[in-house]
Structures are given as structure tokens and as C-alpha cells.
Amino acid sequence: MNIFLIGYYGYGNIGDDLFVEQLTNYFASKKDVKKIFICCQTNYYQGLSDKVVFFRNAQLSKLKRTLLLLKSDCIAWGGGTLNLQDRPRNLSRMQALSKLMGKRFCFLGVGLESVKSERKNQIADIFEKADLLYLRDNHSYEMALEQLQLAKSPDLGGDLAFLDLTIYEKFVKPAKQTSDISNISFSGKFWWGEGRAEFYAKQLMPLIEKYNCMIHLLPGHLGNERNDNRFHERLKKYLPASNCQINSWKNPEEFLAILRHMDFHIGNRLHSIILADLLGIANIGIVNSESKIKHYIDKSEMLPTARVVNFMEPLSLERIETVLKNYKRPEEFICQESKTAKECLEKVFANR
């Protein structure tokens, strides 16, 4: 069996790079799987199974992509937030071609965003024709049934970051014995401007003044076009130089190696929050009303109200200290996410 993985790969996003690692390790462990083809923007991935073959998007003509489909038994969109507003036609064509060739077409561990009414039928049709629609959160599940009105219920499982928990074991932080805060990580978004830089610096200053802590600016997205450190450079200007450090990473392990030393994390990147939970680091997500971070924290049931703060909402020192005091690594939730992720992925091999 050959599997063709498509998604937002090779762009320097921590979540999507985790999906590549988790999915390739999982599929490569299956004796039936001979090759795993992956399309990516840039191939910087290392240390993966020799079953994995990467193809850069720029190298793939329509003919080469069609030949890859012919060689594959299953085509799967692997992980992440699936925004089909701008490209349902391209995906629909790929799906139609795959089905004509007798291939399986699956969506694995995806989250759904709101859909414009004029796109609803087209997007619903894509999901109806999928052999497997595995969603990662309750909001996406309800949206599939209520807004898209899918006739067949999708599968609900854990985010793909939870698939293999052993990769996090050496990074898990021991239960905190003290309320002191020495290191805080902050993950903003590349497109945030000067006003937000000044605002979030004001939220961080009371922590620096009370604890003399180091603020580690930790990007969830790198690369040339969407580098979160663009915003972090703006934010740094409003913080004391001796209490602020901009970080970078080349692979998920380097990201985890930085995060493991934190006492607290504040972020607007979903997988910065997920990884903080996996490592047992108290955290707060910066959200809006329909934020995927909010959907995730609600699902975790770990301090769901205290751990979310709206965009540009003041973040008090008292709130951070309250979360730090009451937060516990959500062990049962983590195990359940991993269990259901594995159960959903097993369905890739069903009815073959």
C-alpha cells in the first residue's frame, strides 16, 4: 500500500511539522505500507523512515501529480485547519480524479473553519465523497452536521500531535513545587502590528517587575513569508533587553527543547498551547470567539475559562498566577486524545 499525504507541509509551521513526523512514523510502522509520498513547499525534514519520499510543490507538474495518484492507494489530507474557501475546486478535482482511479480519499485529524453560504454545498460535497472524515474537535464535528448538514456522521478523534506520546516523554516538566516564575514563553502572529506589540508588552511588564523573569519569544511559524519573529521583533522593542530573548528552531524537537524550560506559556498559535499541555506547562491562549484555541481548551476541560483571553483583552498578573497555581497536566485528556487519534487512523486501512 502506498499513501500520498497532502497538507500545509514545508512552510515552517510547528503544528504541521509535527503532523509530518507523527503521520510518517505511524504509517511507516505498518508492514502493509510500502511508500509514503509527501508534497511540501520546502523539504527540510530529516531523520524520517526510508519509506518516505518528498516532492516539492514547485517540482510537481499536473502530469507528475497524476502519476503520483496512480502509484498511490490512499490520498490523505493530514492534519491542520482546513480552510476550503479559496480552493474547493482544486481539491474537488483531485478527489474526483482519485475516485476515478479507484483510490481512497481521506481527511485526517482536521479542524474546520466557518464556511460562506455560497461555498457550503461544494464543500459539503467534498466531505460527503470522502472515504474517511476524521475531525479533531467538537466544534468541527458539530459544524459538519449542523452547518454542512452531512448525511454521514464524521469521526471525532484527537489532534494528530497526540498520536505518539513517547516523543514528548523526555521533555515533560515535573510537577511544579514552587510558584516562582523564571521563564515565560510568548507566541504571537507574524501579521500583528505595532499597536499589539505595545499592548502585549504592557501585559508582560508586571511579570518582569515582580519576578525579574525572562520572556522567551517563541515562534510557532517560521519561514520567509509568515515568520512570527517579525512581530516578536516589534514586541521586543517595548521590553527590557535583559529580560527578553527571541528564539528560533529547525524541527519540533528543538521547539520542545526550548518550551520544556518554561514556567508559563502565553500563545496565539494552537500547537504552542497543545505542546505546553503535553509538556505540563501552565498556559493561556489568546483567542477570539470562534478560535481553534478556544475549541481545543474547551475540549481539554482544564481551566477552560481561566485559560482563554480575548485579543487585546488585558491579561492581569493575578490571572496568570491563578492559572499557574491551579493548572495540572491534563493526563486523562492527553491519553484519550492519543487513543482516539489511533482509532481514527486505523480506519484508513478499513474496507480495503
N, C-alpha and C positions, 0 to 999 in steps of 0.2 A: 504493500500500500504506500502510495506517495501522497503527501499533504502539501498543499500550496497555501501559505499564510500571507494574508494581506492585512494592512493596517497602517498606523501612523509610525512607521519604523525608520530609524536612522536620522532622526531630527534632534536628538539630544534631550528627549523628554524622559524624566526618571520613571514615570509610570509605564510608558510604552517600552522602554528598555528592559524593565522588569518582566513585562509580558513576553518579550523575545526569549529571555533566559528561562522563565518558567515553562512556557509552552514547548520550547525546543527540548528542554530536559525531560519533560513529561512524554512527548511523542517519541523521542529518541530511545526511551526506556522500553518501548513496545516492540516486541520482536517482529510483529507484522508490518511495522513502518520501516520502509527502506530508505526513502529520501524525504526531506523537508525543504521545500523551496520557499524562500522568503524574498519579497520585494521590499526594498528600502531606499531611502534617499541617499544615504551615505553608509558604507559598510565599515564601521569601526568596531564591530563586535569581535571578541576574542574568546578562546577557551571553550567553545561550544562543540557539540558532537560532530564527528566527521560525516554524519548523515545530513548535516545542514548545508544547503547551497544558497548563497545570497546572489541576488540580482539587483543592481542599481536601477532605479526608475528610468534614468536617462539612457540606459542601455537597452531597455525593452521596447522594441517596436511592436506594433499591433500583431505582426506575424509571430514574433518571438513569444509574446504573451499568449497567443493562441496555442503555440506549440507546448508551452508550459501547462496550459489547461489540459491538453491532450495527454500529457505524461502523468497528470495528477488524478487521484481517485476522489479526493475531497478538497474543496476550496473553502477556506475559513477566514472570516474577519476576526482577528484575535485581539479582543480587549479594547478598553478605552471608551470615550464618549462618542457615540455615533451620531454625527450631525449630517443628515442626508439632505438638508435644504438645498444645497448648491449642486449636488451630484447624484441625484437619484437615477438619472438617465444612464450615466456611465455604469453604475453598479447594476442597474436593471439589465443592461446589455450583457454584462459579464455573467450575471446569473443565468440569463436566458441561454447564452452560449454554452455554459457549463451544463445546464439541464439537457440541452440538445445532445451533448456528448455523453449523457448518462452519468454525470458526476454528482456527488453530494455537495450541497452548498450550505454552510453553517455560519451562524454568528455566535461567537464565544465570549462570554463574560462582558457584554457591552452594557453601557448606560445610554438611555435615550434622552434627547432634549425635546423641548416643545416643538410642535410641528404646525406650520402655517396651514390653514384650512385648504388652500388650493393645492397643497402637496400631499394632503392626508391620504387620498385614495392610492396615489402612486407608491407612497412609502409603505402603506399597509399591504399592497400587493406584493412588494419585495419580501416582506416578512412572512406573508401567507405561503409564499412559494419556497421558503427556506426549509431545509430538512431538519434543522435544529436552530431554535432561537433561545439562547441562554442569556438571561439578563442578570445584572449584578445587584440591583436594589429594588425595594418595594415600590418606589415612585415610578421607575421604568416599567415594572410589571403592571401596575395599575393603569399607566398611560397606554400600554399596549392593548389592554382590554377595554378601557373606557373611551379614550380619545381615538385610537386607531381601530377599535372595535374588531380586533382579530377574532376569527371564529374559533381558532385553536389556542388554548392557553399556552403561553411560553413556559420555559423552565426558569426557575429562580435559584441562583446559586451565589457563592461567594465571589468577590473580586479575585481576578487571576493572581494578584500579588500574594494571596494567601495559599496558593496551590501547594507549594512545598515549603513547609515551615522550617525545615532544617537549615536553609541558607541563612536564617536570621539568628540561629542559636548562639553563635559566638559574639553577637552584638547586643543581645538583650541586657538591659540595665538592671542590676539588682534592685530590689525594693528599697525605696529611699528611706534612710534613717534620720535625715535632718531636713529642716525646712529652708536651709540656705540655698541661694541661687547664685551660682558662679558663672554658668554659661547658658545663654538663651539663643536659639536659632530662630531666624525670621525668613520666611519665603514669600516674596512679593511677586508681582507680574511685570513682565518687560514693558508693557504699554502704559503703566501708571506714570503720571506726570509729577511735576514739581510740587503741586499742592498736596498730593498724597504723601510725597516724601516728607514734607514738613509736618504734616499731620501725624504720621506714624512715628516720626522721631519724637514728637511730644508725648506719645503714648509710652515710648520706651525709656524716656529720660527718668521718670520716677524709679524705675528698676535700677538704673545705673546709679542714681543718687543714694538709694538705700543700700544696695548690695555691692556696689562697685563691680558689677558683673560685665562680662564680655558679650557683646551682641555679635553673633555669627550670621552673616547674611548668606543664606544657603539657597542657590537657585534650583528650582525644580525643572527648569527648561534652559538649555544652553544652545549653542549654535549661532550662526550669523544673523538670522532674521528675527528670532524670538528669544533672545538671551535675557533672562531675568536680571542679570547683573547690570543691565542698563539702568533699571530702576534702583538697584542696590547702590550704584554709584551716586545717584541723586540723594538717596536716603543717607548715605554715609556723610555727606556734607553737613548734615544737621546734627550729627552725633560726635562726641569727643573722639578724637583719633585713637586715643589709648584704650578706648572701650568698644571698638568696632573693627570687624575683620570681614572682608569679602572672601568667600570660598568658591572653589570650583571642583569638578570631579570628572572622571573619564568613563566610569562604569558604576553600576549600582553598588558594588562593594565599597567603592571609595565614598559614595554618598552615605552609606550606612556607617562607615568608619568615622565620619565627621559627626553624624547625628547621635551616635552612641554616647558621646561625651556631654550631651546637653542635659540640663536640668529641666528645661521647659522649651516648648516649641510653639510658635505662632505662625500660621501659614494660610495662604490662599491657593495653594496647589494641593489637590486632593491627595495625591500619593505621598506628599510630605506629612499629611495628617495620618494616613494609613500606616506609613512606616514608623511614625512616632508611637502609634498604638502597638505595633508589632514589637517594638523595642522597649515598651513600657515607659515611655517618656510622656509626662503630662503635657497636654496641648490644648490650644484654642484655634478654631478655624474661622477665618474671615469669610463671611458668606453674604448672599442675598437670599430673597425669599424662595427662589427655585434653584438654589445652589446644590450641585452634586455633593459638595462637602456636607451640607446640612442633611441631605438624604442619607449619606454614609453614617454620620454621627447619630442620627435618629435610629438607624438600624442597629448600631452598636449598643444603644441604651446605656452608655457610660456618660453620665452627666450631660444629657442631651440639650438641656437649656443653658447651663453654665459654659459649655464648651463651644458655643457659637456666638459670634459677634458680627453685627451687620457692617457693611462697608462704611467707612468714615464714622462709625459709632465709637465714642470714647471707650477706651479699654482701661478700667481702673486697676490700680495696684492691688486693691482689695479683692477684685475678681480673680486676678491671676493667682494670688496667694490662696484663695478658696479652692480653686481647681487643683493647685499643687497639693494642698492638704488632703483633698478627698478623692483624687484620681487613683485608680488602680488599673494595672494592665488587664484588659478585658479577656481573660483566659478562655472562658467558655465560648464567648463570641468568636474569638480567633479560631478555635478548634472547629466550631460549626461552619465558619466561612470556608475553611480548608476542606472539610468533609463534603460540603455541598458543591464546591468547585470541582472536586474529583468526580463526584457522582454525575455532574452535568457533562464533563468531558468524556466520560465513558460512553455517553450516548453518541459520540462521533462514530463509534465502531458498531453501533446497533444496526440491525436490519441490512447487513452487507451481504 
